[in-house]
Amino acid sequence: MPENHIEWSAPEFEHYQKDKSWFLVTGGIAGLLVLWALLTKNLIFVLLVALAYFTIVTYAVKKPKKIQLAITPKGIKIEKTLYEYDNLKSFWIFYDPPEIRELSLRSKKTVMPYIKIPLGEQNPVEVRQILIKYLPEKKHKESLIDNLARQIRF
C-alpha cells in the first residue's frame, strides 16, 4: 500500500446499549414537556416534542452500519463521497480510547463546518502522518452536542 494512502472500515457512529431506564428518563422528560405545553395551550410545541422524542428513540435503537473510509492523495473518502483537500481547512484527531477515536475535518463550507470520521481500529499516528502532507493540523474543539451525546450515552 502506498505511504500516502490508507483504507479502513468502522461503525458509522458509536453505539451505546440502552436499558429501560434510559427510555424511561427520556420519556419522562418528553412527557413533562408535553404536559407543560398542554398547560400553556401550545399545541405546536406538543407536536414538536412528540416528533423530537420519536426521532431520538428511533436513532437510539438504530445499529450503526460499517462504512468504508480512505485517505487518498486526492482527499478523504467516506463510502462513495470524496472530500477533496482543496475544500478542507484543517484536521484534528480526537483520541481518548476506548470511547473517543475520531478524525475531525474542518470544511471551508459554512453549512457543514466539521466532518467527523470514526477511526475504528485504525492507527491514529498513521492517519496523522498521511494527512499532515495535505492539510494543516489545527486543534478543533468538540461541540457541546458531541459532549452531551457522549455523557448521556446517546
DONUVO-426438 format. One record per residue: y, x, z of N, C-alpha, C in turn. Coordinates in Angstrom, 2 decimals, always signed. Example, Ala and Ser with C-alpha at 12.3 -4.5 7.8 and 13.67 -1.06 7.14 Angstrom:
# DONUVO-426438
+---------+---------+---------+---------+---------+---------+---------+---------+---------+
|     nyy |     nxx |     nzz |    cayy |    caxx |    cazz |     cyy |     cxx |     czz |
+---------+---------+---------+---------+---------+---------+---------+---------+---------+
|   -5.69 |  +13.19 |   +7.80 |   -4.50 |  +12.30 |   +7.80 |   -3.30 |  +13.20 |   +7.80 |
|   -2.25 |  +12.85 |   +7.08 |   -1.06 |  +13.67 |   +7.14 |   +0.03 |  +12.90 |   +7.87 |
+---------+---------+---------+---------+---------+---------+---------+---------+---------+
END
This chain:
# DONUVO-426438
+---------+---------+---------+---------+---------+---------+---------+---------+---------+
|     nyy |     nxx |     nzz |    cayy |    caxx |    cazz |     cyy |     cxx |     czz |
+---------+---------+---------+---------+---------+---------+---------+---------+---------+
|   -1.19 |   +0.85 |   +0.00 |   +0.00 |   +0.00 |   +0.00 |   +1.24 |   +0.89 |   +0.00 |
|   +2.20 |   +0.62 |   -0.88 |   +3.42 |   +1.45 |   -0.91 |   +4.15 |   +1.40 |   +0.43 |
|   +4.89 |   +2.48 |   +0.71 |   +5.56 |   +2.55 |   +2.01 |   +6.78 |   +1.65 |   +2.11 |
|   +7.19 |   +1.01 |   +1.03 |   +8.33 |   +0.08 |   +1.10 |   +7.88 |   -1.36 |   +0.86 |
|   +6.62 |   -1.64 |   +1.17 |   +6.07 |   -2.98 |   +1.00 |   +5.07 |   -3.23 |   +2.13 |
|   +5.17 |   -4.42 |   +2.72 |   +4.24 |   -4.78 |   +3.80 |   +4.00 |   -6.29 |   +3.74 |
|   +2.78 |   -6.70 |   +4.00 |   +2.42 |   -8.12 |   +3.97 |   +1.67 |   -8.48 |   +5.24 |
|   +1.85 |   -9.72 |   +5.70 |   +1.10 |  -10.22 |   +6.84 |   +1.13 |  -11.74 |   +6.84 |
|   +0.33 |  -12.31 |   +7.70 |   +0.37 |  -13.76 |   +7.89 |   +0.55 |  -14.02 |   +9.38 |
|   +1.18 |  -15.15 |   +9.68 |   +1.44 |  -15.50 |  +11.07 |   +1.62 |  -17.01 |  +11.16 |
|   +1.42 |  -17.58 |  +12.35 |   +1.73 |  -19.00 |  +12.51 |   +3.21 |  -19.23 |  +12.28 |
|   +3.57 |  -20.36 |  +11.67 |   +4.97 |  -20.61 |  +11.32 |   +5.87 |  -20.73 |  +12.54 |
|   +5.31 |  -21.07 |  +13.70 |   +6.08 |  -21.13 |  +14.94 |   +5.13 |  -20.97 |  +16.12 |
|   +5.67 |  -20.64 |  +17.27 |   +4.88 |  -20.50 |  +18.49 |   +4.54 |  -21.89 |  +19.00 |
|   +3.24 |  -22.14 |  +19.19 |   +2.81 |  -23.46 |  +19.66 |   +2.37 |  -23.36 |  +21.11 |
|   +2.93 |  -24.23 |  +21.95 |   +2.54 |  -24.29 |  +23.36 |   +1.77 |  -25.58 |  +23.58 |
|   +0.62 |  -25.46 |  +24.23 |   -0.17 |  -26.65 |  +24.56 |   +0.60 |  -27.45 |  +25.61 |
|   +0.74 |  -28.73 |  +25.38 |   +1.49 |  -29.58 |  +26.30 |   +0.55 |  -30.54 |  +27.01 |
|   +0.71 |  -30.64 |  +28.33 |   -0.12 |  -31.57 |  +29.08 |   +0.60 |  -32.91 |  +29.25 |
|   -0.04 |  -33.83 |  +29.93 |   +0.52 |  -35.18 |  +30.09 |   +1.88 |  -35.14 |  +30.78 |
|   +2.05 |  -34.23 |  +31.73 |   +3.32 |  -34.19 |  +32.47 |   +4.50 |  -33.86 |  +31.55 |
|   +4.29 |  -33.03 |  +30.54 |   +5.35 |  -32.69 |  +29.60 |   +5.83 |  -33.95 |  +28.89 |
|   +4.87 |  -34.77 |  +28.44 |   +5.23 |  -36.01 |  +27.73 |   +5.82 |  -37.04 |  +28.69 |
|   +5.35 |  -37.06 |  +29.93 |   +5.91 |  -37.99 |  +30.92 |   +7.36 |  -37.64 |  +31.25 |
|   +7.63 |  -36.37 |  +31.41 |   +9.01 |  -35.94 |  +31.73 |   +9.94 |  -36.25 |  +30.55 |
|   +9.54 |  -35.86 |  +29.34 |  +10.41 |  -36.13 |  +28.19 |  +10.55 |  -37.63 |  +27.94 |
|   +9.46 |  -38.38 |  +28.15 |   +9.52 |  -39.83 |  +28.01 |  +10.42 |  -40.45 |  +29.07 |
|  +10.36 |  -39.91 |  +30.29 |  +11.23 |  -40.39 |  +31.36 |  +12.70 |  -40.16 |  +31.06 |
|  +13.00 |  -38.99 |  +30.54 |  +14.39 |  -38.67 |  +30.18 |  +14.86 |  -39.62 |  +29.07 |
|  +14.00 |  -39.81 |  +28.06 |  +14.35 |  -40.73 |  +26.97 |  +14.53 |  -42.15 |  +27.50 |
|  +13.64 |  -42.55 |  +28.41 |  +13.74 |  -43.89 |  +29.00 |  +15.04 |  -44.09 |  +29.76 |
|  +15.44 |  -43.08 |  +30.53 |  +16.70 |  -43.17 |  +31.27 |  +17.90 |  -43.26 |  +30.32 |
|  +17.86 |  -42.50 |  +29.25 |  +18.94 |  -42.56 |  +28.26 |  +19.00 |  -43.92 |  +27.58 |
|  +17.84 |  -44.49 |  +27.27 |  +17.80 |  -45.82 |  +26.66 |  +18.34 |  -46.86 |  +27.65 |
|  +17.93 |  -46.75 |  +28.91 |  +18.42 |  -47.68 |  +29.93 |  +19.94 |  -47.60 |  +30.05 |
|  +20.47 |  -46.39 |  +30.11 |  +21.91 |  -46.20 |  +30.20 |  +22.61 |  -46.79 |  +28.96 |
|  +22.02 |  -46.53 |  +27.79 |  +22.61 |  -47.05 |  +26.55 |  +22.60 |  -48.58 |  +26.54 |
|  +21.53 |  -49.19 |  +27.05 |  +21.47 |  -50.66 |  +27.11 |  +22.50 |  -51.21 |  +28.09 |
|  +22.65 |  -50.52 |  +29.23 |  +23.63 |  -50.96 |  +30.22 |  +25.06 |  -50.88 |  +29.69 |
|  +25.31 |  -49.92 |  +28.83 |  +26.65 |  -49.77 |  +28.25 |  +26.75 |  -50.51 |  +26.90 |
|  +25.69 |  -51.23 |  +26.55 |  +25.63 |  -52.03 |  +25.31 |  +25.88 |  -51.18 |  +24.05 |
|  +25.30 |  -50.02 |  +24.06 |  +25.44 |  -49.10 |  +22.93 |  +24.11 |  -49.05 |  +22.17 |
|  +23.92 |  -49.99 |  +21.28 |  +22.65 |  -50.12 |  +20.57 |  +22.40 |  -48.98 |  +19.59 |
|  +23.45 |  -48.44 |  +19.05 |  +23.28 |  -47.30 |  +18.14 |  +22.70 |  -46.10 |  +18.90 |
|  +23.16 |  -45.91 |  +20.13 |  +22.63 |  -44.81 |  +20.94 |  +21.16 |  -45.07 |  +21.30 |
|  +20.78 |  -46.32 |  +21.53 |  +19.38 |  -46.67 |  +21.79 |  +18.52 |  -46.23 |  +20.60 |
|  +18.96 |  -46.56 |  +19.40 |  +18.23 |  -46.17 |  +18.19 |  +18.18 |  -44.65 |  +18.03 |
|  +19.29 |  -44.01 |  +18.32 |  +19.34 |  -42.55 |  +18.21 |  +18.37 |  -41.89 |  +19.20 |
|  +18.33 |  -42.35 |  +20.44 |  +17.41 |  -41.79 |  +21.45 |  +15.97 |  -42.04 |  +21.03 |
|  +15.67 |  -43.25 |  +20.58 |  +14.30 |  -43.57 |  +20.15 |  +13.87 |  -42.69 |  +18.98 |
|  +14.75 |  -42.51 |  +18.02 |  +14.44 |  -41.65 |  +16.87 |  +14.27 |  -40.19 |  +17.31 |
|  +15.14 |  -39.72 |  +18.17 |  +15.05 |  -38.35 |  +18.66 |  +13.75 |  -38.13 |  +19.42 |
|  +13.39 |  -39.09 |  +20.29 |  +12.15 |  -38.94 |  +21.07 |  +10.94 |  -38.94 |  +20.14 |
|  +10.91 |  -39.83 |  +19.16 |   +9.81 |  -39.87 |  +18.20 |   +9.70 |  -38.53 |  +17.45 |
|  +10.83 |  -37.99 |  +17.05 |  +10.84 |  -36.70 |  +16.33 |  +10.35 |  -35.57 |  +17.22 |
|  +10.80 |  -35.54 |  +18.46 |  +10.38 |  -34.49 |  +19.39 |   +8.88 |  -34.56 |  +19.65 |
|   +8.36 |  -35.74 |  +19.89 |   +6.93 |  -35.89 |  +20.15 |   +6.11 |  -35.52 |  +18.92 |
|   +6.56 |  -35.94 |  +17.76 |   +5.85 |  -35.60 |  +16.52 |   +5.79 |  -34.08 |  +16.34 |
|   +6.91 |  -33.41 |  +16.56 |   +6.95 |  -31.95 |  +16.41 |   +6.16 |  -31.26 |  +17.52 |
|   +6.15 |  -31.84 |  +18.72 |   +5.47 |  -31.23 |  +19.87 |   +3.96 |  -31.18 |  +19.69 |
|   +3.40 |  -32.16 |  +18.99 |   +1.94 |  -32.18 |  +18.81 |   +1.51 |  -31.51 |  +17.51 |
|   +2.47 |  -31.15 |  +16.66 |   +2.16 |  -30.52 |  +15.38 |   +1.60 |  -29.11 |  +15.61 |
|   +0.53 |  -28.81 |  +14.92 |   -0.06 |  -27.47 |  +14.97 |   +0.58 |  -26.62 |  +13.87 |
|   +0.90 |  -25.36 |  +14.17 |   +1.53 |  -24.51 |  +13.13 |   +0.52 |  -24.10 |  +12.07 |
|   +0.98 |  -24.06 |  +10.84 |   +0.12 |  -23.54 |   +9.77 |   +0.37 |  -22.04 |   +9.64 |
|   -0.60 |  -21.34 |   +9.06 |   -0.44 |  -19.91 |   +8.80 |   +0.40 |  -19.74 |   +7.55 |
|   +1.42 |  -18.91 |   +7.64 |   +2.25 |  -18.65 |   +6.47 |   +2.12 |  -17.19 |   +6.05 |
|   +2.32 |  -16.96 |   +4.76 |   +2.24 |  -15.61 |   +4.20 |   +3.64 |  -15.02 |   +4.15 |
|   +3.76 |  -13.78 |   +4.63 |   +5.06 |  -13.12 |   +4.70 |   +4.95 |  -11.74 |   +4.08 |
|   +6.06 |  -11.26 |   +3.52 |   +6.05 |   -9.93 |   +2.92 |   +7.46 |   -9.35 |   +2.91 |
|   +7.52 |   -8.05 |   +3.06 |   +8.77 |   -7.32 |   +2.87 |   +8.53 |   -6.47 |   +1.63 |
|   +9.37 |   -6.68 |   +0.62 |   +9.21 |   -6.01 |   -0.66 |  +10.50 |   -5.26 |   -1.00 |
|  +10.48 |   -4.44 |   -2.03 |  +11.72 |   -3.78 |   -2.46 |  +12.81 |   -4.75 |   -2.92 |
|  +12.45 |   -5.98 |   -3.29 |  +13.42 |   -6.97 |   -3.74 |  +13.99 |   -7.81 |   -2.60 |
|  +13.21 |   -8.01 |   -1.54 |  +13.65 |   -8.85 |   -0.44 |  +12.51 |   -9.24 |   +0.47 |
|  +12.76 |  -10.23 |   +1.30 |  +11.77 |  -10.72 |   +2.24 |  +11.22 |  -12.04 |   +1.70 |
|   +9.91 |  -12.12 |   +1.63 |   +9.26 |  -13.28 |   +1.06 |   +8.56 |  -14.08 |   +2.16 |
|   +8.87 |  -15.38 |   +2.20 |   +8.21 |  -16.30 |   +3.11 |   +7.54 |  -17.33 |   +2.22 |
|   +6.20 |  -17.30 |   +2.20 |   +5.44 |  -18.13 |   +1.28 |   +5.92 |  -17.83 |   -0.15 |
|   +6.52 |  -18.78 |   -0.83 |   +6.98 |  -18.56 |   -2.22 |   +8.48 |  -18.31 |   -2.32 |
|   +9.18 |  -18.34 |   -1.19 |  +10.64 |  -18.16 |   -1.20 |  +10.99 |  -16.70 |   -0.95 |
|  +11.80 |  -16.15 |   -1.84 |  +12.25 |  -14.77 |   -1.70 |  +13.71 |  -14.75 |   -1.25 |
|  +13.96 |  -14.11 |   -0.12 |  +15.32 |  -13.91 |   +0.37 |  +15.73 |  -12.50 |   -0.04 |
|  +16.56 |  -12.43 |   -1.08 |  +16.96 |  -11.14 |   -1.63 |  +17.92 |  -10.42 |   -0.68 |
|  +17.82 |   -9.10 |   -0.66 |  +18.65 |   -8.30 |   +0.25 |  +20.14 |   -8.51 |   -0.03 |
|  +20.50 |   -8.77 |   -1.28 |  +21.91 |   -8.99 |   -1.63 |  +22.50 |  -10.21 |   -0.91 |
|  +21.64 |  -11.15 |   -0.50 |  +22.08 |  -12.37 |   +0.18 |  +21.97 |  -12.28 |   +1.70 |
|  +21.64 |  -11.09 |   +2.19 |  +21.46 |  -10.89 |   +3.63 |  +22.45 |   -9.86 |   +4.15 |
|  +22.91 |  -10.06 |   +5.40 |  +23.87 |   -9.12 |   +6.00 |  +23.18 |   -8.05 |   +6.85 |
|  +22.20 |   -8.48 |   +7.66 |  +21.58 |   -7.54 |   +8.60 |  +20.27 |   -8.10 |   +9.11 |
|  +19.57 |   -7.28 |   +9.90 |  +18.34 |   -7.73 |  +10.54 |  +18.31 |   -7.24 |  +11.99 |
|  +17.46 |   -7.90 |  +12.77 |  +17.21 |   -7.50 |  +14.15 |  +15.80 |   -7.98 |  +14.50 |
|  +15.10 |   -7.19 |  +15.28 |  +13.76 |   -7.57 |  +15.71 |  +13.79 |   -7.92 |  +17.19 |
|  +13.45 |   -9.17 |  +17.48 |  +13.30 |   -9.61 |  +18.87 |  +11.84 |   -9.37 |  +19.23 |
|  +11.63 |   -8.51 |  +20.22 |  +10.25 |   -8.13 |  +20.56 |  +10.10 |   -8.03 |  +22.07 |
|   +9.44 |   -9.03 |  +22.64 |   +9.12 |   -9.06 |  +24.06 |   +7.79 |   -9.79 |  +24.21 |
|   +6.68 |   -9.08 |  +23.86 |   +5.39 |   -9.75 |  +23.85 |   +5.00 |  -10.24 |  +25.24 |
|   +4.20 |  -11.27 |  +25.34 |   +3.46 |  -11.91 |  +24.26 |   +4.22 |  -13.03 |  +23.57 |
|   +5.33 |  -13.50 |  +24.13 |   +5.99 |  -14.68 |  +23.57 |   +6.96 |  -14.39 |  +22.44 |
|   +7.75 |  -13.34 |  +22.53 |   +8.81 |  -13.12 |  +21.55 |   +8.43 |  -11.97 |  +20.63 |
|   +8.15 |  -12.33 |  +19.38 |   +7.78 |  -11.37 |  +18.34 |   +8.31 |  -11.91 |  +17.02 |
|   +9.61 |  -11.71 |  +16.76 |  +10.15 |  -12.26 |  +15.52 |  +11.23 |  -11.38 |  +14.92 |
|  +11.32 |  -11.51 |  +13.61 |  +12.33 |  -10.82 |  +12.83 |  +13.45 |  -11.81 |  +12.57 |
|  +14.67 |  -11.41 |  +12.84 |  +15.84 |  -12.24 |  +12.60 |  +16.64 |  -11.63 |  +11.46 |
|  +16.94 |  -12.45 |  +10.47 |  +17.75 |  -12.02 |   +9.33 |  +19.06 |  -12.78 |   +9.37 |
|  +20.14 |  -12.06 |   +9.18 |  +21.45 |  -12.71 |   +9.11 |  +21.79 |  -12.90 |   +7.64 |
|  +21.93 |  -14.16 |   +7.26 |  +22.22 |  -14.51 |   +5.88 |  +23.72 |  -14.49 |   +5.63 |
|  +24.12 |  -14.32 |   +4.39 |  +25.52 |  -14.42 |   +4.01 |  +25.96 |  -15.87 |   +3.87 |
|  +24.99 |  -16.80 |   +3.87 |  +25.30 |  -18.22 |   +3.75 |  +25.75 |  -18.77 |   +5.09 |
|  +26.81 |  -19.57 |   +5.09 |  +27.29 |  -20.15 |   +6.35 |  +26.46 |  -21.34 |   +6.78 |
|  +25.80 |  -22.00 |   +5.84 |  +24.99 |  -23.17 |   +6.16 |  +23.73 |  -22.76 |   +6.93 |
|  +23.15 |  -21.63 |   +6.58 |  +21.93 |  -21.14 |   +7.22 |  +22.16 |  -19.67 |   +7.61 |
|  +22.91 |  -19.45 |   +8.70 |  +23.28 |  -18.08 |   +9.02 |  +22.13 |  -17.18 |   +9.48 |
|  +21.10 |  -17.73 |  +10.11 |  +19.99 |  -16.91 |  +10.58 |  +18.66 |  -17.45 |  +10.09 |
|  +17.79 |  -16.53 |   +9.72 |  +16.44 |  -16.87 |   +9.29 |  +15.51 |  -16.16 |  +10.26 |
|  +14.66 |  -16.93 |  +10.93 |  +13.73 |  -16.34 |  +11.90 |  +12.35 |  -16.28 |  +11.27 |
|  +11.72 |  -15.11 |  +11.37 |  +10.42 |  -14.88 |  +10.76 |   +9.46 |  -14.39 |  +11.83 |
|   +8.33 |  -15.09 |  +12.02 |   +7.37 |  -14.65 |  +13.03 |   +6.68 |  -13.35 |  +12.60 |
|   +6.54 |  -12.43 |  +13.54 |   +5.86 |  -11.17 |  +13.24 |   +4.35 |  -11.28 |  +13.43 |
|   +3.90 |  -12.25 |  +14.20 |   +2.46 |  -12.36 |  +14.45 |   +1.95 |  -11.07 |  +15.05 |
|   +0.92 |  -10.51 |  +14.46 |   +0.33 |   -9.25 |  +14.94 |   +0.89 |   -8.02 |  +14.21 |
|   +1.86 |   -8.24 |  +13.33 |   +2.43 |   -7.14 |  +12.56 |   +3.18 |   -6.16 |  +13.46 |
|   +3.04 |   -4.90 |  +13.19 |   +3.69 |   -3.84 |  +13.96 |   +5.20 |   -3.87 |  +13.70 |
|   +6.03 |   -4.12 |  +14.74 |   +7.48 |   -4.20 |  +14.53 |   +8.10 |   -2.86 |  +14.11 |
|   +7.48 |   -1.77 |  +14.48 |   +8.01 |   -0.45 |  +14.09 |   +7.89 |   -0.26 |  +12.59 |
|   +6.76 |   -0.68 |  +12.02 |   +6.58 |   -0.58 |  +10.56 |   +7.58 |   -1.48 |   +9.83 |
|   +7.78 |   -2.69 |  +10.35 |   +8.73 |   -3.62 |   +9.75 |  +10.12 |   -2.99 |   +9.76 |
|  +10.52 |   -2.43 |  +10.88 |  +11.84 |   -1.80 |  +11.00 |  +11.98 |   -0.62 |  +10.04 |
|  +10.95 |   +0.22 |   +9.94 |  +11.01 |   +1.40 |   +9.08 |  +11.26 |   +1.03 |   +7.62 |
|  +10.72 |   -0.09 |   +7.19 |  +10.94 |   -0.53 |   +5.81 |  +12.31 |   -1.19 |   +5.66 |
|  +12.63 |   -2.12 |   +6.57 |  +13.89 |   -2.87 |   +6.44 |  +15.13 |   -1.99 |   +6.56 |
|  +15.06 |   -0.94 |   +7.35 |  +16.23 |   -0.07 |   +7.56 |  +16.67 |   +0.58 |   +6.25 |
|  +15.77 |   +0.64 |   +5.27 |  +16.11 |   +1.21 |   +3.96 |  +16.97 |   +0.25 |   +3.13 |
|  +16.91 |   -1.04 |   +3.47 |  +17.56 |   -2.06 |   +2.65 |  +18.71 |   -2.80 |   +3.35 |
|  +18.63 |   -2.90 |   +4.67 |  +19.61 |   -3.69 |   +5.43 |  +20.06 |   -2.94 |   +6.68 |
|  +21.31 |   -3.18 |   +7.10 |  +21.72 |   -2.60 |   +8.38 |  +21.05 |   -3.32 |   +9.54 |
|  +20.74 |   -2.56 |  +10.57 |  +20.16 |   -3.13 |  +11.78 |  +21.30 |   -3.42 |  +12.75 |
|  +21.54 |   -4.70 |  +13.02 |  +22.60 |   -5.10 |  +13.95 |  +22.03 |   -6.10 |  +14.93 |
|  +22.36 |   -5.93 |  +16.19 |  +21.82 |   -6.81 |  +17.21 |  +22.29 |   -8.24 |  +16.98 |
|  +21.33 |   -9.17 |  +16.95 |  +21.61 |  -10.59 |  +16.84 |  +21.42 |  -11.21 |  +18.23 |
|  +22.15 |  -12.26 |  +18.48 |  +21.98 |  -12.99 |  +19.74 |  +21.00 |  -14.12 |  +19.52 |
|  +20.16 |  -14.35 |  +20.53 |  +19.28 |  -15.52 |  +20.46 |  +20.11 |  -16.76 |  +20.71 |
|  +19.82 |  -17.80 |  +19.98 |  +20.59 |  -19.03 |  +20.14 |  +20.20 |  -19.75 |  +21.42 |
|  +21.10 |  -20.56 |  +21.89 |  +20.84 |  -21.37 |  +23.07 |  +19.64 |  -22.28 |  +22.84 |
|  +19.52 |  -22.82 |  +21.63 |  +18.40 |  -23.70 |  +21.28 |  +17.08 |  -22.94 |  +21.36 |
|  +17.04 |  -21.71 |  +20.84 |  +15.81 |  -20.91 |  +20.91 |  +15.40 |  -20.66 |  +22.35 |
|  +16.37 |  -20.28 |  +23.19 |  +16.07 |  -20.02 |  +24.60 |  +15.60 |  -21.28 |  +25.32 |
|  +16.29 |  -22.39 |  +25.06 |  +15.92 |  -23.65 |  +25.71 |  +14.53 |  -24.10 |  +25.28 |
|  +14.23 |  -24.01 |  +23.99 |  +12.92 |  -24.42 |  +23.49 |  +11.81 |  -23.58 |  +24.13 |
|  +12.05 |  -22.29 |  +24.30 |  +11.04 |  -21.43 |  +24.94 |  +10.88 |  -21.78 |  +26.42 |
|  +11.99 |  -22.07 |  +27.10 |  +11.94 |  -22.41 |  +28.52 |  +11.17 |  -23.71 |  +28.79 |
|  +11.35 |  -24.69 |  +27.92 |  +10.64 |  -25.96 |  +28.13 |   +9.30 |  -25.99 |  +27.40 |
|   +8.89 |  -24.83 |  +26.87 |   +7.60 |  -24.67 |  +26.20 |   +7.47 |  -25.60 |  +25.01 |
|   +8.56 |  -25.76 |  +24.26 |   +8.56 |  -26.62 |  +23.09 |   +8.01 |  -25.84 |  +21.94 |
+---------+---------+---------+---------+---------+---------+---------+---------+---------+
END
